[in-house]
Amino acid sequence: MKLSGNFDVSGVIVKEDERYQVIDNNSLENLVLSSTSLNPGHSTSGHKHSGQEEVYIFARGSGEMTLVYPNNDEKNFSVTKGDIILVEDDVYHKVSNTSDDELYFVCIFDGKRS
């Protein structure tokens, strides 16, 4: 796959509601490639994983990301096309679409969706 203006991940819809659509590509043995189309004015649920790291790649749109570390240090920052965010093990993370357009990002994580 090549990151371009029409970058989309194929797979199976695993979550869908008024906030977003999440599609997982499980074609690899050890990694999941998951994409999220986040609607304007909405946020992901926010969560953390024990024993799992993630890489977020923002492909379209803009918004904000929140990371809360185990020591309760919180980082909030803007994200836009081309940004790559590394989410460490056991770090709470949440993405918000603060724009008027869809925010599309891809997440790569090891193991299976929990």
WOGI-V243818 format. One record per pair of residues at least 12 apart in sequence whose ideal C-beta (glycine too) atoms are under 8 Angstrom apart, sorted by the first residue. I is the first residue (numbers start at 1). GAP is how many residues later the second one is. Records with the same first field share a line. If there is no record, write none. Layout:
I = GAP ; GAP
This chain:
3 = 54 ; 56
7 = 52 ; 53 ; 97 ; 99
8 = 27 ; 96
9 = 14 ; 16 ; 24 ; 25 ; 26 ; 97
10 = 13 ; 15
11 = 12 ; 13 ; 14 ; 15 ; 16 ; 22 ; 23 ; 24
12 = 12 ; 13 ; 14
14 = 20 ; 99
18 = 21 ; 24
19 = 19 ; 20 ; 23 ; 24 ; 25
20 = 16 ; 17 ; 18 ; 19 ; 22 ; 24
21 = 15 ; 16
22 = 12 ; 13 ; 14
23 = 12 ; 13
24 = 89
26 = 86
30 = 80 ; 81
31 = 77 ; 78 ; 79
32 = 76 ; 77 ; 78 ; 79 ; 80 ; 81
33 = 73 ; 74 ; 75
34 = 72 ; 73 ; 74 ; 75 ; 79
35 = 69 ; 70 ; 71 ; 72
36 = 59 ; 67 ; 68 ; 69 ; 70 ; 71
37 = 65 ; 66 ; 67
38 = 23 ; 25 ; 57 ; 58 ; 59 ; 64 ; 65 ; 66 ; 67
39 = 58 ; 63
40 = 57 ; 59 ; 60 ; 61 ; 62 ; 63
41 = 56 ; 57
42 = 54 ; 55
43 = 51 ; 52 ; 53 ; 54
44 = 50 ; 51 ; 52
45 = 49
46 = 20 ; 46 ; 47 ; 48
47 = 45 ; 46 ; 47
48 = 20 ; 42 ; 43 ; 44 ; 45
49 = 40 ; 41 ; 60 ; 65
50 = 39 ; 40
51 = 38 ; 39
52 = 37 ; 57 ; 58 ; 59 ; 62
53 = 33 ; 34 ; 35 ; 36 ; 56 ; 57
54 = 32 ; 33 ; 39 ; 53 ; 54 ; 55
55 = 29 ; 30 ; 31 ; 32 ; 52 ; 53 ; 54
56 = 23 ; 27 ; 28 ; 29 ; 30 ; 31 ; 37 ; 39 ; 49 ; 50 ; 51
57 = 26 ; 27 ; 48 ; 49 ; 50 ; 51
58 = 21 ; 22 ; 23 ; 24 ; 25 ; 26 ; 27 ; 45 ; 46 ; 47
59 = 22 ; 45 ; 46 ; 47
60 = 21 ; 41 ; 42 ; 43 ; 44
61 = 19 ; 20 ; 36 ; 38 ; 40 ; 41 ; 42 ; 43
62 = 16 ; 17 ; 18 ; 19 ; 36 ; 37 ; 39 ; 41
63 = 15 ; 16 ; 17 ; 32 ; 33 ; 34 ; 35 ; 36 ; 40
64 = 12 ; 13 ; 14 ; 15 ; 31 ; 32 ; 34
65 = 12 ; 14 ; 20 ; 28 ; 29 ; 30 ; 31
66 = 26 ; 27 ; 28 ; 29 ; 30
67 = 18 ; 20 ; 24 ; 25 ; 26
68 = 23 ; 24 ; 25
69 = 19 ; 22 ; 23
70 = 20 ; 21
79 = 16 ; 24 ; 26
